[in-house]
Amino acid sequence: MRILLDDTPCDLKAKTVGEAIDAAAEVARRLGRLIVEVTVDDTLWAEGKLSSPKQLEASAEVVRLTSAEPRQLVDEAFTDAAEALADADELQQEAARLIQSDQYTVSMDKLNEALSIWLSVQEAIVKGSRIVGIDLDDVVVGERSINASISRLNEWLLVIRNALTDSDQIALADTLLYELPEVVGEWRSILEHLQHLAREGGR
């Protein structure tokens, strides 16, 4: 089995794809890098294959891995997350306008898409901060700790959930139109601050 890390052949021994990935990941770790892409016999592996014991126990002719410097990787992830929040804001505004136009079913598609973005952003923040050594418990942006911002976000998400449960379309539209834009702005500022910390190596 040939193992290539960033297009450079590695003198590593492996009988399975999983062993090849683990061995190359250790080499990358010693270089201060992280594996970001795995290609097995010219097929790019998505998360499903990478987490499948059956796939990892298989053999292959060539395992090609791409690595990245952690701070660069996290910097890009935070940039993408900030852009995604702008998309979430647009979706929330559109959902509100659809509610006001009595297009409730269509509005729920937009709202669900926005909520999915919020979950992805949260995941990016947690994983990215861990990679570069940022302790979120110690981070303060403006006058709020991140934990306080998380609590505030959860409160607004609870308002949305209650409005949905009570079928209170007026409260739901008002929250989306007038309250959440400020929350989006707050979290974009948080991401900007975390991006700065990531560039500084988590300090």
C-alpha positions as semicolon CSV with decimal commas, in nm:
position;residue;x (nm);y (nm);z (nm)
1;M;0,000;0,000;0,000
2;R;0,138;0,341;-0,100
3;I;0,080;0,622;0,146
4;L;0,123;0,984;0,040
5;L;0,102;1,283;0,270
6;D;0,066;1,613;0,084
7;D;0,181;1,432;-0,233
8;T;0,500;1,313;-0,061
9;P;0,549;0,933;-0,034
10;C;0,572;0,815;0,326
11;D;0,782;0,523;0,444
12;L;0,500;0,384;0,651
13;K;0,370;0,030;0,689
14;A;-0,003;-0,034;0,694
15;K;-0,228;-0,327;0,608
16;T;-0,556;-0,138;0,616
17;V;-0,680;0,205;0,518
18;G;-0,742;0,282;0,884
19;E;-0,383;0,201;0,977
20;A;-0,257;0,415;0,690
21;I;-0,467;0,711;0,803
22;D;-0,356;0,673;1,166
23;A;0,011;0,647;1,069
24;A;0,000;0,948;0,838
25;A;-0,199;1,148;1,094
26;E;0,078;1,087;1,348
27;V;0,339;1,211;1,099
28;A;0,126;1,520;1,033
29;R;0,082;1,577;1,406
30;R;0,456;1,575;1,462
31;L;0,479;1,841;1,190
32;G;0,213;2,048;1,365
33;R;-0,051;1,978;1,102
34;L;-0,392;1,810;1,078
35;I;-0,534;1,573;0,818
36;V;-0,814;1,749;0,630
37;E;-0,873;1,521;0,331
38;V;-0,838;1,150;0,257
39;T;-0,844;0,997;-0,091
40;V;-0,839;0,619;-0,131
41;D;-0,764;0,481;-0,477
42;D;-0,866;0,812;-0,638
43;T;-1,193;0,831;-0,441
44;L;-1,237;1,116;-0,194
45;W;-1,367;0,978;0,133
46;A;-1,645;1,164;0,308
47;E;-1,719;1,144;0,681
48;G;-1,938;0,836;0,634
49;K;-1,652;0,621;0,510
50;L;-1,401;0,768;0,753
51;S;-1,622;0,662;1,045
52;S;-1,708;0,316;0,906
53;P;-1,509;0,032;1,070
54;K;-1,576;-0,186;0,765
55;Q;-1,431;0,073;0,527
56;L;-1,132;0,142;0,751
57;E;-1,048;-0,228;0,773
58;A;-1,032;-0,259;0,393
59;S;-0,711;-0,251;0,193
60;A;-0,615;-0,022;-0,095
61;E;-0,340;0,045;-0,343
62;V;-0,294;0,417;-0,268
63;V;-0,402;0,626;0,030
64;R;-0,345;0,995;-0,030
65;L;-0,381;1,240;0,258
66;T;-0,383;1,618;0,263
67;S;-0,291;1,813;0,574
68;A;-0,325;2,174;0,684
69;E;-0,177;2,401;0,948
70;P;-0,433;2,414;1,233
71;R;-0,451;2,792;1,266
72;Q;-0,511;2,834;0,893
73;L;-0,777;2,564;0,901
74;V;-0,958;2,722;1,196
75;D;-0,924;3,071;1,049
76;E;-1,102;2,952;0,735
77;A;-1,367;2,771;0,939
78;F;-1,445;3,085;1,140
79;T;-1,461;3,294;0,821
80;D;-1,706;3,044;0,671
81;A;-1,910;3,045;0,991
82;A;-1,940;3,425;0,989
83;E;-2,057;3,418;0,628
84;A;-2,304;3,142;0,715
85;L;-2,451;3,359;0,990
86;A;-2,515;3,632;0,735
87;D;-2,705;3,372;0,533
88;A;-2,897;3,268;0,845
89;D;-2,997;3,629;0,903
90;E;-3,134;3,656;0,550
91;L;-3,324;3,329;0,591
92;Q;-3,473;3,444;0,921
93;Q;-3,582;3,775;0,769
94;E;-3,735;3,597;0,471
95;A;-3,912;3,350;0,701
96;A;-4,063;3,642;0,892
97;R;-4,186;3,811;0,575
98;L;-4,340;3,482;0,458
99;I;-4,517;3,443;0,792
100;Q;-4,657;3,795;0,759
101;S;-4,778;3,699;0,409
102;D;-4,955;3,390;0,548
103;Q;-4,711;3,157;0,376
104;Y;-4,644;2,968;0,698
105;T;-4,542;2,632;0,552
106;V;-4,282;2,782;0,319
107;S;-4,152;3,001;0,601
108;M;-4,080;2,693;0,812
109;D;-3,842;2,563;0,545
110;K;-3,646;2,889;0,564
111;L;-3,648;2,888;0,944
112;N;-3,532;2,528;0,967
113;E;-3,248;2,605;0,729
114;A;-3,145;2,900;0,946
115;L;-3,156;2,693;1,264
116;S;-2,940;2,429;1,096
117;I;-2,683;2,699;1,023
118;W;-2,681;2,802;1,389
119;L;-2,603;2,443;1,489
120;S;-2,320;2,423;1,235
121;V;-2,173;2,752;1,357
122;Q;-2,183;2,633;1,716
123;E;-2,003;2,314;1,616
124;A;-1,739;2,511;1,423
125;I;-1,675;2,735;1,723
126;V;-1,638;2,448;1,968
127;K;-1,419;2,230;1,744
128;G;-1,212;2,517;1,609
129;S;-1,143;2,660;1,953
130;R;-1,037;2,321;2,081
131;I;-0,795;2,271;1,790
132;V;-0,604;2,595;1,854
133;G;-0,627;2,583;2,231
134;I;-0,883;2,856;2,297
135;D;-1,063;2,810;2,630
136;L;-1,410;2,944;2,559
137;D;-1,478;2,979;2,933
138;D;-1,216;3,256;2,944
139;V;-1,326;3,450;2,637
140;V;-1,508;3,781;2,678
141;V;-1,627;3,985;2,379
142;G;-1,746;4,334;2,456
143;E;-1,905;4,312;2,798
144;R;-2,025;3,952;2,768
145;S;-1,854;3,620;2,821
146;I;-1,917;3,364;2,549
147;N;-2,110;3,158;2,803
148;A;-2,340;3,456;2,861
149;S;-2,383;3,496;2,484
150;I;-2,468;3,127;2,456
151;S;-2,731;3,165;2,728
152;R;-2,876;3,468;2,551
153;L;-2,891;3,281;2,220
154;N;-3,060;2,984;2,387
155;E;-3,318;3,217;2,539
156;W;-3,412;3,350;2,196
157;L;-3,423;3,001;2,050
158;L;-3,659;2,908;2,333
159;V;-3,878;3,207;2,244
160;I;-3,891;3,078;1,886
161;R;-3,973;2,727;1,999
162;N;-4,252;2,850;2,228
163;A;-4,395;3,066;1,949
164;L;-4,397;2,763;1,722
165;T;-4,559;2,546;1,990
166;D;-4,825;2,810;2,057
167;S;-4,871;2,885;1,685
168;D;-4,808;3,249;1,773
169;Q;-4,712;3,372;1,428
170;I;-4,700;3,739;1,529
171;A;-4,449;3,675;1,809
172;L;-4,244;3,449;1,583
173;A;-4,225;3,705;1,301
174;D;-4,139;3,987;1,542
175;T;-3,859;3,783;1,700
176;L;-3,711;3,697;1,362
177;L;-3,738;4,052;1,228
178;Y;-3,642;4,264;1,526
179;E;-3,454;4,056;1,783
180;L;-3,237;3,803;1,602
181;P;-3,047;4,048;1,376
182;E;-2,877;4,185;1,689
183;V;-2,797;3,831;1,802
184;V;-2,647;3,754;1,462
185;G;-2,432;4,067;1,487
186;E;-2,317;3,964;1,834
187;W;-2,209;3,621;1,716
188;R;-2,032;3,758;1,411
189;S;-1,831;3,977;1,651
190;I;-1,756;3,668;1,859
191;L;-1,630;3,485;1,552
192;E;-1,414;3,783;1,456
193;H;-1,263;3,785;1,806
194;L;-1,205;3,408;1,802
195;Q;-1,045;3,440;1,460
196;H;-0,801;3,694;1,603
197;L;-0,721;3,458;1,892
198;A;-0,673;3,167;1,652
199;R;-0,426;3,367;1,446
200;E;-0,237;3,439;1,766
201;G;-0,219;3,069;1,847
202;G;-0,505;3,059;2,095
203;R;-0,362;3,324;2,327
